[in-house]
Amino acid sequence: MKVIILNSGIGSRLEEYTDNDTLKEMEDDKKSFAIFYLNLKPTQAFIHDILSYGPEVAILTPNNLKEKISSEAKRIARKNA
């Protein structure tokens, strides 16, 4: 799974979901973001944590997780409209 973190400082919170062997960070010196490659099975706690980042995070792959995050964010927005 690829997770792009627009604020690379918050990426360290991902460590609780995986071990150091599967968490790989690639920073782009020209832009202010980092891409994390994780090998994990997303739990509900992981999804809630990703949602807590708000617009500071984007899931690049897999598509089913992108859709789940998007759906949950829309549900939250409708409830609070």
C-alpha positions in Angstrom: 0.0 0.0 0.0 1.2 3.5 -0.8 0.3 6.3 1.6 1.2 9.9 0.7 1.6 12.2 3.7 1.6 15.8 2.9 3.2 16.7 6.2 6.1 14.3 6.6 6.3 14.9 10.4 3.1 13.0 11.0 4.2 9.9 9.2 5.9 8.5 12.4 2.4 7.7 13.7 2.2 5.0 11.1 4.9 3.0 12.8 2.4 1.5 15.3 0.7 -0.3 12.4 3.8 -2.0 10.9 7.4 -2.8 11.7 10.5 -1.1 10.5 11.1 -3.7 7.8 7.8 -2.8 6.0 7.6 0.9 6.6 9.6 2.7 3.9 9.6 6.4 3.6 10.6 8.3 0.4 10.9 12.0 0.7 10.9 14.5 -2.1 13.3 17.3 -1.4 11.6 19.5 -4.0 8.2 19.1 -2.4 6.9 19.0 1.1 5.6 15.5 1.3 6.7 11.9 2.0 5.5 8.7 0.5 5.2 5.7 2.8 5.1 2.1 1.6 3.3 -0.1 4.1 2.7 -3.8 4.2 -0.3 -4.3 6.4 -3.9 -5.3 6.6 -5.8 -2.1 7.3 -7.8 -2.3 10.5 -10.6 0.0 11.6 -8.2 1.7 13.9 -5.8 2.4 11.0 -8.7 3.8 8.9 -9.7 6.1 11.8 -6.1 7.2 12.2 -5.8 8.0 8.5 -9.1 10.0 8.6 -7.8 11.9 11.6 -5.1 13.4 9.3 -7.8 15.1 7.3 -6.4 16.7 4.1 -2.8 16.0 5.2 -2.9 12.5 3.8 -3.9 10.6 0.6 -4.0 6.9 0.0 -2.5 6.1 -3.4 -3.1 2.4 -3.4 -4.9 0.1 -3.0 -8.1 1.4 -4.6 -10.5 -0.5 -2.2 -8.9 1.4 0.8 -9.1 4.7 -1.1 -12.8 4.1 -1.7 -13.4 3.1 1.9 -11.6 6.2 3.2 -13.5 8.4 0.8 -16.9 6.9 1.6 -16.3 7.3 5.4 -15.2 10.9 4.9 -18.3 11.7 2.9 -20.5 10.0 5.5 -18.9 12.2 8.2 -19.4 15.3 6.1 -23.1 14.5 5.5 -23.7 14.0 9.2 -22.1 17.3 10.1 -23.6 19.4 7.3 
